[in-house]
Amino acid sequence: IERSLRNAREKGYVKTLFGRKRYIPEINSANRQLRQLSERIAINSPIQGTSADIIKLSMIEIYKELERRNLRSKIVLQIHDELILEVPEDEIDFVGNMAKEKMENVISLEVPLKVEISIGKNWAELK
């Protein structure tokens, strides 16, 4: 936390694990409220931004595999760290296992990524 704040104050931005920058021009503001908001952004952005980067990379890898295998399954929706796919019955086992593998291995971190797969006829059944 302190390193993120120090870097943000010195450079005016923070970075995700992949190097994407989030500029925070108000980090050194004299306005206390604006400065505190900027500090929260400086702390959260590297984590939330890296999470967004990971899910986007996962989507790309899943899409490529669906296309490469000429499958009918489609990525329908992304909500934060969740992906919803529309999958024909005969592709469920393969696509579920493939998506899990792609998402868990899109990046190697000190703490492994763990993915849970749910199957249902609609989004409400998945919860």
Buried (B, 14 or more C-beta within 10 A) or exposed (E): EEEBBEBBBEEBBBBBBEEBEBEBEBBEBEEEEBBEBBBEBBBEBBEBBBBBBBBEBBBEBBBEBBEEEEBEBEBEEBEEBEBBBEBEEEBBEBBBEBBBBBBEEBBEEEEEBEBEBEEEEEEEEEE
